[in-house]
Amino acid sequence: MARYTGPKTKISRIFGEPITGNGKWLTKNSNPPGQHGATRKRKTLGEYALQLREKQKAKYTYGLLEKQFRKTFDEAARRKGVTGENLIKLLEARLDNTVFRMGIAPSRQAARQMVSHKHITVNGEIVNIPSYSCKPGDIISLKEKSAANTAISSNVKGKNPKFNWLDWSEAEVKGTFIAYPERESVPENIKEQLIVELYSK
């Protein structure tokens, strides 16, 4: 299964931002991991290192390993338009990410587990593939039995209003993937052009 299971705070400290969830520990220790912490002399990153770092940030943010990320990039390159923006659109259209964005789950990891455990339906059919790519018009909802489970329904917070490519009905506990998001609407701090340059070498 394509997911990172190591310490999340360590990853956040590498990039200096809470890319894997809650960033409360960054206020206590924001130094990069390593034996000497802040006192270690760190070299200025070169072009390749910066490109690799952006790719790793995107992979950790969306919970993908290299093979799956490369397949997503290849699909983005095949589509019309700007490859970097297509990549972000495809990552945002993943079912686990969409469940997270809709507020059904508190994190992408929790959303991935909900999908894998068959709590989520797409257009009325159970889908247990986290990498399933949502299409405009798809209706995502909690399975009826899952919606009645207070342990699951109590975690449903509802969609953030700024995610305008999604619609969410709290009364019906279901939402609609309206369209692929525009790059400026996605809050993730990822320089996708550096990823395109890396894979273009």
Backbone hydrogen bonds in HBPLUS format (Angstrom, degrees):
<---DONOR---> <-ACCEPTOR-->    atom                        ^
c    i                          cat <-CA-CA->   ^        H-A-AA   ^      H-
h    n   atom  resd res      DA  || num        DHA   H-A  angle D-A-AA Bond
n    s   type  num  typ     dist DA aas  dist angle  dist       angle   num
A0003-ARG N   A0001-MET O   2.93 MM   2  5.91 117.3  2.34 115.6  99.2     1
A0012-SER N   A0008-LYS O   3.05 MM   4  6.39 160.3  2.09 152.1 157.7     2
A0013-ARG N   A0009-THR O   2.92 MM   4  6.15 150.5  2.01 146.8 154.8     3
A0014-ILE N   A0010-LYS O   3.07 MM   4  6.37 141.4  2.22 141.6 151.5     4
A0014-ILE N   A0011-ILE O   3.17 MM   3  5.14 124.5  2.49  93.9 107.8     5
A0015-PHE N   A0011-ILE O   3.38 MM   4  6.74 156.4  2.44 150.5 154.0     6
A0016-GLY N   A0012-SER O   2.72 MM   4  5.70 123.1  2.05 139.1 156.4     7
A0017-GLU N   A0012-SER O   3.20 MM   5  5.33 131.5  2.45 145.2 148.3     8
A0019-ILE N   A0017-GLU O   2.79 MM   2  5.73 132.2  2.02 114.9  99.5     9
A0026-LEU N   A0023-GLY O   3.05 MM   3  5.44 144.3  2.18 109.1 119.4    10
A0028-LYS N   A0025-TRP O   3.04 MM   3  5.26 140.2  2.20 102.3 113.5    11
A0029-ASN N   A0025-TRP O   3.02 MM   4  6.35 159.5  2.07 155.2 161.1    12
A0037-GLY N   A0034-GLY O   3.37 MM   3  5.42 156.4  2.43 103.4 110.1    13
A0039-THR N   A0036-HIS O   3.09 MM   3  5.69 138.0  2.27 150.1 144.1    14
A0040-ARG N   A0037-GLY O   3.43 MM   3  5.93 160.1  2.48 109.9 115.1    15
A0050-LEU N   A0046-GLY O   3.02 MM   4  6.24 154.8  2.08 151.4 157.9    16
A0051-GLN N   A0047-GLU O   3.08 MM   4  6.35 156.6  2.14 148.9 155.2    17
A0052-LEU N   A0048-TYR O   2.86 MM   4  6.10 163.0  1.89 154.2 159.1    18
A0053-ARG N   A0049-ALA O   2.90 MM   4  5.97 151.5  1.98 141.7 149.9    19
A0054-GLU N   A0050-LEU O   3.13 MM   4  6.37 151.5  2.21 142.8 148.8    20
A0055-LYS N   A0051-GLN O   3.14 MM   4  6.46 155.5  2.20 146.9 153.5    21
A0056-GLN N   A0052-LEU O   2.94 MM   4  6.21 162.0  1.97 151.9 156.7    22
A0057-LYS N   A0053-ARG O   2.89 MM   4  6.10 151.9  1.97 143.8 152.0    23
A0058-ALA N   A0054-GLU O   3.02 MM   4  6.25 160.0  2.06 147.6 151.7    24
A0059-LYS N   A0055-LYS O   2.95 MM   4  6.21 158.3  2.00 150.5 156.8    25
A0060-TYR N   A0056-GLN O   2.92 MM   4  6.11 164.5  1.95 153.0 156.4    26
A0061-THR N   A0057-LYS O   2.91 MM   4  6.00 155.5  1.97 146.4 154.0    27
A0062-TYR N   A0058-ALA O   3.10 MM   4  6.22 166.8  2.11 150.4 152.4    28
A0063-GLY N   A0059-LYS O   2.84 MM   4  5.65 117.0  2.24 135.8 151.0    29
A0064-LEU N   A0059-LYS O   2.95 MM   5  4.97 154.6  2.02 138.9 144.6    30
A0069-PHE N   A0065-LEU O   2.99 MM   4  6.10 159.1  2.04 158.8 165.5    31
A0070-ARG N   A0066-GLU O   2.84 MM   4  5.98 159.4  1.88 155.9 161.0    32
A0071-LYS N   A0067-LYS O   3.09 MM   4  6.34 154.1  2.16 143.5 150.2    33
A0072-THR N   A0068-GLN O   3.07 MM   4  6.32 153.0  2.15 142.9 149.9    34
A0073-PHE N   A0069-PHE O   2.92 MM   4  6.23 153.5  1.99 147.3 154.8    35
A0074-ASP N   A0070-ARG O   2.89 MM   4  6.15 160.7  1.93 151.5 156.3    36
A0075-GLU N   A0071-LYS O   3.05 MM   4  6.28 153.6  2.12 144.0 150.7    37
A0076-ALA N   A0072-THR O   2.98 MM   4  6.24 151.6  2.06 144.2 152.3    38
A0077-ALA N   A0073-PHE O   2.86 MM   4  6.17 148.5  1.96 150.5 159.6    39
A0078-ARG N   A0074-ASP O   3.10 MM   4  6.34 140.0  2.26 139.7 149.6    40
A0086-ASN N   A0082-VAL O   2.93 MM   4  6.14 157.9  1.98 156.2 163.5    41
A0087-LEU N   A0083-THR O   2.88 MM   4  6.13 147.7  1.99 148.4 157.1    42
A0088-ILE N   A0084-GLY O   3.22 MM   4  6.57 158.1  2.27 147.2 151.2    43
A0089-LYS N   A0085-GLU O   2.99 MM   4  6.23 158.8  2.04 149.1 155.3    44
A0090-LEU N   A0086-ASN O   2.94 MM   4  6.17 157.8  1.99 149.7 154.9    45
A0091-LEU N   A0087-LEU O   2.99 MM   4  6.23 156.3  2.04 149.5 156.2    46
A0092-GLU N   A0088-ILE O   2.90 MM   4  6.06 156.6  1.95 149.3 155.8    47
A0093-ALA N   A0089-LYS O   2.96 MM   4  6.10 133.4  2.18 137.9 150.5    48
A0094-ARG N   A0091-LEU O   3.37 MM   3  5.54 161.4  2.40 102.3 107.7    49
A0134-CYS N   A0093-ALA O   2.81 MM  41  5.15 171.7  1.81 147.6 145.7    50
A0098-THR N   A0094-ARG O   2.91 MM   4  6.14 156.7  1.96 153.3 160.6    51
A0095-LEU N   A0132-TYR O   2.78 MM  37  5.33 131.9  2.01 149.3 164.5    52
A0099-VAL N   A0095-LEU O   2.91 MM   4  6.12 159.3  1.95 155.2 159.7    53
A0096-ASP N   A0130-PRO O   3.19 MM  34  4.91 163.8  2.22 140.0 136.5    54
A0100-PHE N   A0096-ASP O   3.14 MM   4  6.33 152.5  2.22 139.0 146.3    55
A0101-ARG N   A0097-ASN O   2.81 MM   4  6.09 161.1  1.85 152.5 157.7    56
A0102-MET N   A0098-THR O   2.93 MM   4  6.07 146.2  2.04 144.8 153.5    57
A0104-ILE N   A0099-VAL O   3.19 MM   5  5.61 145.0  2.32 174.2 168.9    58
A0103-GLY N   A0100-PHE O   3.02 MM   3  5.28 154.4  2.08 106.6 114.8    59
A0157-LYS N   A0103-GLY O   2.79 MM  54  5.00 156.4  1.85 151.6 151.3    60
A0111-ALA N   A0107-SER O   2.91 MM   4  6.14 152.8  1.99 144.5 152.8    61
A0112-ARG N   A0108-ARG O   2.84 MM   4  6.03 153.8  1.91 145.8 152.5    62
A0113-GLN N   A0109-GLN O   3.10 MM   4  6.38 154.2  2.17 143.5 149.8    63
A0114-MET N   A0110-ALA O   2.96 MM   4  6.24 155.5  2.02 147.1 153.8    64
A0115-VAL N   A0111-ALA O   3.00 MM   4  6.27 159.1  2.04 151.4 156.2    65
A0116-SER N   A0112-ARG O   2.95 MM   4  6.16 167.8  1.97 150.2 154.0    66
A0117-HIS N   A0113-GLN O   2.90 MM   4  6.01 145.4  2.02 147.1 155.9    67
A0119-HIS N   A0114-MET O   3.02 MM   5  5.42 165.1  2.05 163.0 161.7    68
A0118-LYS N   A0115-VAL O   3.08 MM   3  5.28 157.0  2.13 113.8 115.2    69
A0143-LYS N   A0119-HIS O   2.77 MM  24  5.34 162.3  1.80 149.8 149.2    70
A0127-VAL N   A0120-ILE O   3.24 MM   7  6.32 163.3  2.27 148.6 151.8    71
A0121-THR N   A0141-SER O   2.87 MM  20  5.42 167.6  1.88 159.7 162.4    72
A0141-SER N   A0121-THR O   3.07 MM  20  5.42 158.4  2.12 147.2 151.9    73
A0122-VAL N   A0125-GLU O   2.74 MM   3  5.29 160.4  1.78 152.5 150.6    74
A0125-GLU N   A0122-VAL O   3.09 MM   3  5.29 167.2  2.11 113.3 115.7    75
A0123-ASN N   A0139-ILE O   2.78 MM  16  4.96 166.1  1.80 148.1 152.1    76
A0132-TYR N   A0129-ILE O   2.99 MM   3  5.45 165.5  2.01 120.6 124.1    77
A0138-ASP N   A0135-LYS O   2.94 MM   3  5.69 159.7  1.98 153.0 153.8    78
A0137-GLY N   A0177-PHE O   2.67 MM  40  5.59 158.3  1.71 157.0 164.2    79
A0177-PHE N   A0138-ASP O   2.88 MM  39  5.39 164.1  1.91 159.3 164.6    80
A0140-ILE N   A0175-GLY O   2.78 MM  35  5.28 147.3  1.89 145.3 154.9    81
A0175-GLY N   A0140-ILE O   2.73 MM  35  5.28 166.0  1.75 160.1 165.0    82
A0146-SER N   A0143-LYS O   2.90 MM   3  5.11 117.3  2.30 103.7 120.3    83
A0147-ALA N   A0143-LYS O   2.84 MM   4  6.09 152.8  1.91 161.1 170.3    84
A0148-ALA N   A0144-GLU O   3.28 MM   4  6.52 136.9  2.48 138.6 148.5    85
A0149-ASN N   A0146-SER O   3.01 MM   3  5.08 151.0  2.09 101.6 110.9    86
A0152-ILE N   A0149-ASN O   3.05 MM   3  5.55 139.3  2.22 110.1 120.6    87
A0153-SER N   A0149-ASN O   2.87 MM   4  6.09 175.9  1.87 165.0 164.5    88
A0154-SER N   A0150-THR O   2.94 MM   4  5.48 148.8  2.04 134.4 140.4    89
A0155-ASN N   A0152-ILE O   3.12 MM   3  5.69 154.0  2.19 114.4 121.6    90
A0156-VAL N   A0153-SER O   3.16 MM   3  5.33 158.3  2.21 105.2 111.9    91
A0163-PHE N   A0160-ASN O   3.08 MM   3  5.91 167.9  2.10 128.1 131.6    92
A0164-ASN N   A0162-LYS O   2.98 MM   2  5.50 127.6  2.26 106.3  91.0    93
A0166-LEU N   A0163-PHE O   3.28 MM   3  6.01 162.0  2.31 121.0 123.3    94
A0178-ILE N   A0165-TRP O   2.89 MM  13  5.28 134.3  2.10 143.3 153.8    95
A0167-ASP N   A0176-THR O   2.89 MM   9  4.97 150.0  1.98 143.4 150.9    96
A0176-THR N   A0167-ASP O   2.83 MM   9  4.97 143.0  1.96 123.8 135.3    97
A0169-SER N   A0174-LYS O   2.81 MM   5  5.52 167.0  1.83 159.8 164.2    98
A0173-VAL N   A0169-SER O   2.84 MM   4  5.69 117.3  2.24 138.1 154.9    99
A0174-LYS N   A0169-SER O   3.28 MM   5  5.52 152.7  2.36 141.5 148.2   100
A0185-SER N   A0182-GLU O   2.96 MM   3  5.46 150.5  2.05 114.5 123.8   101
A0186-VAL N   A0183-ARG O   3.14 MM   3  5.50 152.9  2.21 110.1 117.7   102
A0190-ILE N   A0188-GLU O   3.03 MM   2  5.70 131.2  2.28 104.1  90.1   103
A0194-LEU N   A0191-LYS O   3.09 MM   3  5.85 142.1  2.24 119.7 127.7   104
A0195-ILE N   A0192-GLU O   3.09 MM   3  5.14 125.3  2.40  95.9 109.9   105
A0196-VAL N   A0192-GLU O   3.11 MM   4  6.48 153.8  2.18 148.7 155.5   106
A0197-GLU N   A0193-GLN O   2.98 MM   4  6.25 156.8  2.03 146.1 152.2   107
A0198-LEU N   A0194-LEU O   2.98 MM   4  6.16 148.5  2.09 138.4 146.8   108
A0199-TYR N   A0195-ILE O   3.07 MM   4  6.34 164.5  2.09 153.7 156.0   109
A0200-SER N   A0196-VAL O   3.00 MM   4  6.06 124.4  2.32 137.9 152.8   110
A0201-LYS N   A0198-LEU O   3.38 MM   3  5.73 165.5  2.41 107.4 111.7   111
